[in-house]
Structures are given as C-alpha cells and as structure tokens.
Amino acid sequence: MTTALLSTAEELHARVRHGRRAVVMTMGALHEGHATLIRSAREIAGPDGEVVVTVFVNPLQFGAGEDLDRYPRTLDADLDLAGRAGADAVFAPCADEVYPGGEPQVRVSAGPMGERLEGASRPGHFDGMLTVVAKLLHLTRPDVALFGQKDAQQLALIRRMVRDLNFGVEIVAVPTVREEDGLALSSRNRYLSPDERRTALALSRALFAGRDRHAAQEALCARAREVPSTHARAEALSAIGESRAAADAHAVATAGRG
C-alpha cells in the first residue's frame, strides 16, 4: 500500500471517498500503540473505506515550560509505520494550516471536567486538546475516530464534547498497549532515565495488583454465597477475612517487585 502524505485540507478533501473514513489523531513519533490504533481503524473502515492518520504537534495544549520545542518529530518514520499498519493517508498540516491567522480567538472549553485530575496541574491543557480535536474532526470529516484508553481523561472529554456539541462522528476507544515490563507505550517514554522508568512502573503494577485483588475478592464472595445459610456459611464468610489479608499481602508484594 502506498500511503499518501498530505499537508493541506484541500488535498485531503480532494480525495475520492469510498466507504467509511476512520481517523487516528496523533502528535507523531509513532510507536506500536499508534500502530494498534491504525490497525483497528483499518478493520473498522474495511477494504473499501479509508484510514487517515493525522500528525500535528498542537501548540495550544502545551503549557509554559513544557516540551513543545523538543517534542520528537519523526515524520518520515511516522509515514513508514502508518503505511505498514494500514493507513491510506497521513495528514500532516503545519500550524498555519490548522490555525490560519495565529492562535484562535474562539476555543473549546473543557469546563469542570478539564479542571480535575491532570487538568488541575496543567491549566488550559484540555481546552487546547479539545480545540484541536474539534478542528481536526472538521478538517478530516471522518465517520469514526479512534483514541487510546491510555489517555483516559482525554478520551472522556472527547466523548463528552462529541455528545454535548452534536458532532456527527463515532468515537471508538482502543485498549492501552504496553511494553513487556508493563509500562504504557508513549512517545514521551524516551525522556525517562532508567531510574525514572523503574519508578513509572509502580503505576501499572499498582493497577494490576488492584485488579487482581478485586477479582480475588469477587471470587471469594461468590464462593461464600454458594454455601447454604447455616453455620457453615458463617465460617465461610469468616474465612474470607483471612483470605483477604493474604490477597492484600500478595498485591503489595506484586506492586513492589523489582
């Protein structure tokens, strides 16, 4: 497959469309996580549809002192990876194409949802993110847009924007892709020192430990409910307390391993 490199909306709109158009939005520096999104988009679009990958480092979502200037830009490698994953076109506009005349005076506000969690420490970040997503949805005119579950707050805000503002597009979430050690794939992982990477793994290990802990508790409760309402059931419920302690100890050991 030959993947077209497009830099203007005019070029993109001139393409003859057959079937559904699926869009994957990125800031470039593509990796296997992006490839998974593109392959999922290919499946949704089907052989007669079209998959478009956008590559645009959006200045509106970078705060003061963040990594806008040093964010990795690897367009040639991105084009190659996108093509191998099944993209028909890569839309890589410049800032003037997305924001003609400079930064937009009218923007999308994330509202209260954008002030919580990550938004509490990055004021304005989600306003900038939603503004560019809205712009790119208008520019690419997709039937469906795919986003990774890794950026959970971003995904929730995009879904809310599409619902609240009546965008005629389907939003599809794709599960997080992780490296062998459990760290979620990210273009910014290259910034991490060996010590920082080990520290970052505590997040995924804690999540997995919590998941396993919850599953163990549910299984134990299910087994207890199967015991008839007699003295034996009381003993079974008492045993759950001991099993919970063992499960908690295992969860802590798993999270702290390495």
C-alpha positions as a Markdown table, in Angstrom:
| # | Residue | x | y | z |
|---|---|---|---|---|
| 1 | Met | 0.0 | 0.0 | 0.0 |
| 2 | Thr | 1.2 | 3.5 | -0.9 |
| 3 | Thr | 0.4 | 5.9 | 1.8 |
| 4 | Ala | -0.2 | 9.5 | 0.7 |
| 5 | Leu | 1.4 | 12.4 | 2.6 |
| 6 | Leu | -0.9 | 15.4 | 2.7 |
| 7 | Ser | -0.2 | 18.8 | 4.1 |
| 8 | Thr | -3.4 | 20.8 | 3.4 |
| 9 | Ala | -7.1 | 20.3 | 3.9 |
| 10 | Glu | -7.6 | 21.0 | 0.2 |
| 11 | Glu | -5.6 | 17.9 | -0.7 |
| 12 | Leu | -7.5 | 15.8 | 1.8 |
| 13 | His | -10.9 | 17.0 | 0.6 |
| 14 | Ala | -10.0 | 16.3 | -3.0 |
| 15 | Arg | -9.6 | 12.6 | -2.3 |
| 16 | Val | -12.4 | 10.4 | -3.6 |
| 17 | Arg | -14.1 | 8.7 | -0.7 |
| 18 | His | -15.5 | 5.2 | -0.9 |
| 19 | Gly | -17.0 | 3.6 | 2.2 |
| 20 | Arg | -16.2 | 4.9 | 5.8 |
| 21 | Arg | -13.4 | 7.1 | 6.7 |
| 22 | Ala | -11.7 | 6.3 | 10.0 |
| 23 | Val | -9.3 | 8.8 | 11.6 |
| 24 | Val | -6.5 | 8.3 | 14.1 |
| 25 | Met | -5.2 | 11.6 | 15.6 |
| 26 | Thr | -1.6 | 11.7 | 16.8 |
| 27 | Met | 1.2 | 14.2 | 17.5 |
| 28 | Gly | 3.7 | 12.0 | 15.7 |
| 29 | Ala | 6.7 | 10.0 | 17.0 |
| 30 | Leu | 4.5 | 6.9 | 16.2 |
| 31 | His | 5.0 | 3.6 | 18.1 |
| 32 | Glu | 3.3 | 0.2 | 18.4 |
| 33 | Gly | 0.5 | 1.8 | 20.4 |
| 34 | His | -0.3 | 4.1 | 17.4 |
| 35 | Ala | 0.1 | 1.1 | 15.0 |
| 36 | Thr | -2.6 | -0.8 | 17.0 |
| 37 | Leu | -5.0 | 2.2 | 16.7 |
| 38 | Ile | -4.3 | 2.3 | 12.9 |
| 39 | Arg | -4.9 | -1.5 | 12.5 |
| 40 | Ser | -8.1 | -1.2 | 14.5 |
| 41 | Ala | -9.2 | 1.7 | 12.2 |
| 42 | Arg | -8.4 | -0.4 | 9.1 |
| 43 | Glu | -10.7 | -3.2 | 10.4 |
| 44 | Ile | -13.5 | -0.7 | 11.0 |
| 45 | Ala | -13.1 | 1.1 | 7.7 |
| 46 | Gly | -12.9 | -2.2 | 5.8 |
| 47 | Pro | -11.2 | -2.8 | 2.5 |
| 48 | Asp | -13.4 | -0.2 | 0.7 |
| 49 | Gly | -13.0 | 2.5 | 3.4 |
| 50 | Glu | -10.2 | 4.9 | 4.1 |
| 51 | Val | -7.9 | 5.3 | 7.1 |
| 52 | Val | -6.4 | 8.8 | 7.7 |
| 53 | Val | -3.7 | 9.4 | 10.4 |
| 54 | Thr | -3.1 | 13.0 | 11.5 |
| 55 | Val | 0.3 | 14.1 | 12.6 |
| 56 | Phe | 0.2 | 17.5 | 14.3 |
| 57 | Val | 2.1 | 18.8 | 17.4 |
| 58 | Asn | -0.6 | 21.1 | 18.8 |
| 59 | Pro | 0.9 | 24.2 | 20.5 |
| 60 | Leu | -2.4 | 25.0 | 22.3 |
| 61 | Gln | -2.1 | 22.0 | 24.6 |
| 62 | Phe | 1.4 | 22.7 | 25.8 |
| 63 | Gly | 1.8 | 24.9 | 28.9 |
| 64 | Ala | 4.7 | 27.2 | 29.9 |
| 65 | Gly | 7.9 | 25.2 | 30.4 |
| 66 | Glu | 6.6 | 22.1 | 28.7 |
| 67 | Asp | 8.2 | 20.2 | 25.9 |
| 68 | Leu | 6.7 | 21.8 | 22.8 |
| 69 | Asp | 10.1 | 22.7 | 21.2 |
| 70 | Arg | 11.7 | 19.3 | 22.0 |
| 71 | Tyr | 8.8 | 17.1 | 21.4 |
| 72 | Pro | 10.0 | 14.4 | 18.9 |
| 73 | Arg | 9.2 | 15.0 | 15.3 |
| 74 | Thr | 9.9 | 12.0 | 13.1 |
| 75 | Leu | 7.6 | 12.4 | 10.0 |
| 76 | Asp | 9.5 | 10.1 | 7.7 |
| 77 | Ala | 9.4 | 7.2 | 10.2 |
| 78 | Asp | 5.8 | 8.0 | 11.0 |
| 79 | Leu | 4.8 | 7.7 | 7.4 |
| 80 | Asp | 6.5 | 4.4 | 7.1 |
| 81 | Leu | 4.9 | 3.0 | 10.3 |
| 82 | Ala | 1.4 | 4.3 | 9.3 |
| 83 | Gly | 1.7 | 2.7 | 5.9 |
| 84 | Arg | 2.7 | -0.7 | 7.3 |
| 85 | Ala | -0.2 | -0.6 | 9.8 |
| 86 | Gly | -2.7 | 0.1 | 7.0 |
| 87 | Ala | -3.1 | 3.8 | 6.7 |
| 88 | Asp | -4.2 | 5.2 | 3.3 |
| 89 | Ala | -3.1 | 8.8 | 4.1 |
| 90 | Val | -1.1 | 10.8 | 6.6 |
| 91 | Phe | -2.4 | 14.3 | 7.1 |
| 92 | Ala | 0.5 | 16.4 | 8.5 |
| 93 | Pro | -0.5 | 20.0 | 8.4 |
| 94 | Cys | 1.6 | 23.0 | 9.6 |
| 95 | Ala | 0.4 | 25.3 | 12.3 |
| 96 | Asp | -0.8 | 27.9 | 9.8 |
| 97 | Glu | -3.0 | 25.3 | 8.1 |
| 98 | Val | -4.7 | 24.4 | 11.4 |
| 99 | Tyr | -4.7 | 27.9 | 12.9 |
| 100 | Pro | -4.7 | 30.4 | 10.0 |
| 101 | Gly | -4.0 | 33.8 | 11.3 |
| 102 | Gly | -2.4 | 32.6 | 14.5 |
| 103 | Glu | -3.9 | 31.2 | 17.7 |
| 104 | Pro | -7.7 | 31.0 | 17.5 |
| 105 | Gln | -9.7 | 33.6 | 19.4 |
| 106 | Val | -12.6 | 31.1 | 19.9 |
| 107 | Arg | -11.8 | 27.8 | 21.6 |
| 108 | Val | -13.5 | 24.8 | 23.0 |
| 109 | Ser | -13.7 | 24.9 | 26.8 |
| 110 | Ala | -13.3 | 21.6 | 28.7 |
| 111 | Gly | -15.4 | 23.0 | 31.6 |
| 112 | Pro | -15.3 | 21.5 | 35.1 |
| 113 | Met | -14.1 | 18.1 | 33.7 |
| 114 | Gly | -10.9 | 19.7 | 32.4 |
| 115 | Glu | -10.0 | 21.1 | 35.8 |
| 116 | Arg | -9.8 | 17.8 | 37.6 |
| 117 | Leu | -7.1 | 15.1 | 37.7 |
| 118 | Glu | -4.4 | 16.0 | 35.1 |
| 119 | Gly | -6.2 | 19.3 | 34.4 |
| 120 | Ala | -5.6 | 20.5 | 37.9 |
| 121 | Ser | -1.8 | 20.7 | 37.3 |
| 122 | Arg | -2.0 | 21.7 | 33.6 |
| 123 | Pro | -4.3 | 24.6 | 33.4 |
| 124 | Gly | -5.7 | 25.1 | 29.8 |
| 125 | His | -4.3 | 21.8 | 28.6 |
| 126 | Phe | -7.6 | 20.2 | 27.9 |
| 127 | Asp | -9.1 | 23.3 | 26.3 |
| 128 | Gly | -6.2 | 23.2 | 23.8 |
| 129 | Met | -6.6 | 19.5 | 23.3 |
| 130 | Leu | -10.4 | 19.7 | 22.6 |
| 131 | Thr | -9.9 | 22.7 | 20.3 |
| 132 | Val | -7.5 | 20.9 | 18.0 |
| 133 | Val | -9.6 | 17.7 | 18.1 |
| 134 | Ala | -12.6 | 19.7 | 17.1 |
| 135 | Lys | -10.6 | 21.4 | 14.3 |
| 136 | Leu | -9.2 | 18.1 | 13.0 |
| 137 | Leu | -12.6 | 16.5 | 13.1 |
| 138 | His | -13.9 | 19.3 | 10.8 |
| 139 | Leu | -10.8 | 19.1 | 8.6 |
| 140 | Thr | -10.8 | 15.3 | 8.1 |
| 141 | Arg | -14.6 | 14.8 | 8.2 |
| 142 | Pro | -14.5 | 11.2 | 9.5 |
| 143 | Asp | -17.2 | 8.7 | 10.1 |
| 144 | Val | -15.3 | 7.3 | 13.1 |
| 145 | Ala | -12.3 | 8.5 | 15.1 |
| 146 | Leu | -10.2 | 6.2 | 17.3 |
| 147 | Phe | -8.4 | 7.1 | 20.5 |
| 148 | Gly | -6.4 | 5.1 | 23.0 |
| 149 | Gln | -7.7 | 4.3 | 26.5 |
| 150 | Lys | -4.2 | 5.2 | 27.8 |
| 151 | Asp | -5.2 | 8.9 | 27.9 |
| 152 | Ala | -8.4 | 8.1 | 29.8 |
| 153 | Gln | -9.3 | 11.7 | 30.8 |
| 154 | Gln | -8.7 | 12.9 | 27.2 |
| 155 | Leu | -11.0 | 10.1 | 25.9 |
| 156 | Ala | -13.7 | 11.0 | 28.4 |
| 157 | Leu | -13.6 | 14.7 | 27.4 |
| 158 | Ile | -13.6 | 14.0 | 23.7 |
| 159 | Arg | -16.7 | 11.7 | 24.1 |
| 160 | Arg | -18.4 | 14.5 | 26.1 |
| 161 | Met | -17.6 | 17.1 | 23.6 |
| 162 | Val | -18.9 | 15.0 | 20.7 |
| 163 | Arg | -22.1 | 14.3 | 22.7 |
| 164 | Asp | -22.7 | 17.8 | 24.0 |
| 165 | Leu | -21.9 | 19.6 | 20.8 |
| 166 | Asn | -23.6 | 17.1 | 18.5 |
| 167 | Phe | -20.6 | 16.1 | 16.4 |
| 168 | Gly | -21.7 | 13.6 | 13.8 |
| 169 | Val | -18.8 | 11.1 | 14.4 |
| 170 | Glu | -18.5 | 7.8 | 16.3 |
| 171 | Ile | -15.7 | 7.7 | 18.9 |
| 172 | Val | -14.1 | 4.3 | 19.4 |
| 173 | Ala | -11.7 | 3.5 | 22.3 |
| 174 | Val | -8.8 | 1.1 | 21.8 |
| 175 | Pro | -7.2 | -0.7 | 24.8 |
| 176 | Thr | -3.8 | 0.5 | 26.1 |
| 177 | Val | -0.8 | -1.1 | 24.6 |
| 178 | Arg | 2.1 | -1.8 | 27.0 |
| 179 | Glu | 5.7 | -2.7 | 26.8 |
| 180 | Glu | 6.9 | -6.1 | 28.1 |
| 181 | Asp | 7.5 | -4.7 | 31.6 |
| 182 | Gly | 4.0 | -3.2 | 31.8 |
| 183 | Leu | 4.8 | 0.5 | 31.0 |
| 184 | Ala | 2.2 | 2.0 | 28.7 |
| 185 | Leu | 3.7 | 2.9 | 25.4 |
| 186 | Ser | 4.1 | 6.6 | 24.9 |
| 187 | Ser | 6.2 | 8.9 | 22.7 |
| 188 | Arg | 7.5 | 10.6 | 25.8 |
| 189 | Asn | 8.9 | 7.4 | 27.3 |
| 190 | Arg | 12.2 | 8.2 | 25.6 |
| 191 | Tyr | 12.6 | 11.1 | 28.1 |
| 192 | Leu | 12.8 | 8.7 | 31.1 |
| 193 | Ser | 16.1 | 7.9 | 32.7 |
| 194 | Pro | 16.5 | 4.2 | 33.9 |
| 195 | Asp | 15.6 | 5.3 | 37.5 |
| 196 | Glu | 12.5 | 7.2 | 36.3 |
| 197 | Arg | 11.4 | 4.3 | 34.2 |
| 198 | Arg | 11.5 | 2.0 | 37.2 |
| 199 | Thr | 9.5 | 4.5 | 39.3 |
| 200 | Ala | 7.0 | 4.8 | 36.5 |
| 201 | Leu | 6.3 | 1.0 | 36.6 |
| 202 | Ala | 4.8 | 1.4 | 40.1 |
| 203 | Leu | 1.7 | 2.8 | 38.4 |
| 204 | Ser | 1.0 | -0.2 | 36.2 |
| 205 | Arg | 2.0 | -2.6 | 38.9 |
| 206 | Ala | -0.4 | -1.0 | 41.4 |
| 207 | Leu | -3.2 | -1.1 | 38.8 |
| 208 | Phe | -2.7 | -4.7 | 38.0 |
| 209 | Ala | -2.4 | -5.6 | 41.8 |
| 210 | Gly | -5.7 | -3.7 | 42.4 |
| 211 | Arg | -7.4 | -5.6 | 39.5 |
| 212 | Asp | -6.2 | -8.9 | 40.8 |
| 213 | Arg | -7.2 | -8.0 | 44.4 |
| 214 | His | -10.7 | -7.1 | 43.2 |
| 215 | Ala | -11.0 | -10.3 | 41.2 |
| 216 | Ala | -9.9 | -12.4 | 44.1 |
| 217 | Gln | -12.4 | -10.7 | 46.4 |
| 218 | Glu | -15.3 | -11.2 | 44.0 |
| 219 | Ala | -14.4 | -14.9 | 43.6 |
| 220 | Leu | -14.3 | -15.4 | 47.3 |
| 221 | Cys | -17.6 | -13.7 | 47.8 |
| 222 | Ala | -19.2 | -15.8 | 45.1 |
| 223 | Arg | -17.9 | -19.0 | 46.8 |
| 224 | Ala | -19.3 | -17.8 | 50.2 |
| 225 | Arg | -22.7 | -17.1 | 48.6 |
| 226 | Glu | -22.9 | -20.7 | 47.4 |
| 227 | Val | -22.7 | -22.0 | 50.9 |
| 228 | Pro | -26.2 | -22.6 | 52.5 |
| 229 | Ser | -27.3 | -20.1 | 55.2 |
| 230 | Thr | -26.1 | -22.2 | 58.1 |
| 231 | His | -23.3 | -22.2 | 60.5 |
| 232 | Ala | -21.1 | -23.3 | 57.6 |
| 233 | Arg | -21.8 | -20.1 | 55.7 |
| 234 | Ala | -20.7 | -18.0 | 58.7 |
| 235 | Glu | -17.5 | -20.0 | 58.8 |
| 236 | Ala | -17.1 | -19.4 | 55.1 |
| 237 | Leu | -17.6 | -15.6 | 55.5 |
| 238 | Ser | -15.1 | -15.6 | 58.3 |
| 239 | Ala | -12.6 | -17.4 | 56.1 |
| 240 | Ile | -12.9 | -14.6 | 53.6 |
| 241 | Gly | -11.4 | -12.2 | 56.0 |
| 242 | Glu | -8.3 | -14.3 | 56.3 |
| 243 | Ser | -8.2 | -14.8 | 52.5 |
| 244 | Arg | -8.4 | -11.0 | 52.0 |
| 245 | Ala | -5.4 | -10.5 | 54.2 |
| 246 | Ala | -3.5 | -13.0 | 52.2 |
| 247 | Ala | -4.6 | -11.3 | 48.9 |
| 248 | Asp | -3.6 | -7.9 | 50.2 |
| 249 | Ala | -0.1 | -9.2 | 51.1 |
| 250 | His | 0.3 | -10.7 | 47.7 |
| 251 | Ala | -0.9 | -7.4 | 46.0 |
| 252 | Val | 1.6 | -5.4 | 47.9 |
| 253 | Ala | 4.4 | -7.8 | 47.1 |
| 254 | Thr | 3.5 | -7.7 | 43.4 |
| 255 | Ala | 3.4 | -3.9 | 43.3 |
| 256 | Gly | 6.8 | -3.6 | 45.0 |
| 257 | Arg | 8.6 | -6.3 | 43.0 |
| 258 | Gly | 11.7 | -5.1 | 41.2 |
